[in-house]
């Protein structure tokens, strides 16, 4: 199944929104490096999930582009 233009646009939109959330979370983080004891695990897990979502969308787009 090929990725059509609408699906590509939706995927790009999801990537943009996830990157925006990541950027906002990083901007709200303390300026100094934090240790795992001071950074809540849920914040780290949420950022990891956002990054994984972006990577997954990019992988899907790249795979579809390679197929034609």
N, C-alpha and C positions, 0 to 999 in steps of 0.2 A: 504494500500500500504506500503510495507516494504522499508526501506531505504537501498539501495544497497551500495556496497563498493565504487563505483565511486561517488555517491551522498554524502556519508559520507566524503570522501576525499575532495570534493569540499566545503562542509560545514566547515570542519576543516580549510581549506585554507582561507575561508572568515573570520573565527574567528581569525586566526593568523594575517591577514592583518588589521583587525579592532583593535586588541590589539596593533599592531605595531603603528597604527595611534594615538591611545590613549596615548601610551607611549611617542611618539614623541611630542604630544601636551603638555603633562604634563612636559616633560623635557624642553620645550621652554617657559613654564610659569615662571613668576618671582619667585625667591626663597622665598620671603616672602609671607605670606598669603595675598590674595587680597580680597577686598570687592566687592560687586556687582557693585559698582560705577566705580571701576577701571578695572574690567574684562568685556570686551565686551560681550554683550548678545549672539552674534552670535557664539563666541567661546564656551560659556557654552552650547548653544543649539546643536552645532556640537558634543561636547563630550557626551552629553546626548544621542544623536542619535546613536553614535558609541556604547555606553554601551548598549543601548536598542537592537541594532542589535546583539551584542555578546550574550546577554541574550536570545534573540529569537532563535538564532542558537543552543545554548546549550539546551534550552528547547525542541526544535525539536529533537535533537539527543537523549536526555534522554527519551523522549516519545517513539521514535522508538525503542530504546534499551529495554524499558520495555515491548513493544509489542512482542518482540522476535527476 
